[in-house]
């Protein structure tokens, strides 16, 4: 019996997996198509955010095929490996981030004032084109302008035509693509009944960035409507109503015989010299109205400042913090997040706000004012019925010398001071009160304040002095000092 030595069995090494290289090939092909402008980067990003799990499915299918193939051939199937785990991790993290960005992109885009077409083409060259449109404008027709990306300027024509000067900026990789996108975004003029529509057609090139500025001349009397998503709007010298709906940009309207309506979501609005009514609403950074012969109505949120000058009829202002209404303003009003200063306002004035310092000068008529966490100063030109309620801030009311009124004033955790000796003042440790009548007592003044004082002043520079005792004749300079409750307040 012979002992035969059997050679040792060497286990077969598992074959290398081609799942990782296959996924890399797919990703590389997609990025190559993006670099060759055969696919836009925007579309690639959107597709990846939605379909990235397909890469993991492809990876799993390949690994499953390799496993069954290795079993049939007697080999051990290859595992994922450290490199595979790393690649899968990168795909999962990138996919989740891309999906989250795509889900919230619309809201972020509105917040940062960013246009969809700007990002995919930032590495492309800018190509500029010009065009010219002209045709007869029907008598009595209204013009509607649609320009989703670009500035719109409208001014009167010297004839009965509509004339449009077009300036276009297109981002593209080469001249041939730019010419193609230019052809796809030609502005058009259509007439349907009494409506003339001018459409910039900036969306005709899909995701490619196209910015079209329109300089428009139309008959002065034609009513105007402008729809703008991204760009400034400028309108001058119109005899007809103006209606502007904008999202991002600055709006300027000047010299309009008619009504003006602006609905805007971002930027500023400046409106001057309007014979009709003005209505502004939306979420704007700055608003300026001046020389308006009709009413002014402002509704929405105004982030930075509001300025009003010379509004001939009633003014209404409504926001989440401030509710204000008065009959007219011959001077000016400036409002920002912390301050409200106005002069030459005619009431009845109704103002409710919070966390603002208020200063109103030369007010005429009735006043109803309420504020929290701010100081109040009101100077009356002519006195009407006044009621002011305040918390956590000083309150000062200045009245004309010869005004007639009766006062009921009360403060908690403060004192009452007055320049009018006719008023009875009672200040104790925790409260202060003043009451009484001056002159004919025609107007009723009610003042309430918590956690600060009340001052009732007169417009004269010097406070009244008590008379000298009748039995003693002394020079004026030796008169006794006025009592503490009638000392003037230094500003």
Protein Blocks (a to p, Z undefined) as FASTA:
>chain_A
ZZddddddddddddddfklmmmmmmmmmmmmmmmnopacfklmmmmmmmmmmmmmmmmmm
mmmmmmmmmmmnopacddebjmlmmmmmmmmmmmmmmmmmmmmmmmmmmmnopafklmmm
mmpccddddddddddddehiacddddfbdcddddddfbfcdcdddddddddfbfklmmmm
mmmmcccdddehjaccddeklmmnojaccdddddddddfklccddddfbdcdddehiadd
dddddfbdcdddehiadddddddfedcdddehifbdcddedjdfbdcdehifbdcddedj
dfkbccdehifbdcddddfkbccddfbdfbbcdddfkbccdehiacddddddehiacdde
hiecjdddddehiacddddfbdcddddddehiacdddddfklccddddddehiadddfbf
kbccdddfkbccdeddehjllaccddddehiacddddfbfbdcdddddfkbccdfklpcc
ddfklcccdZZ
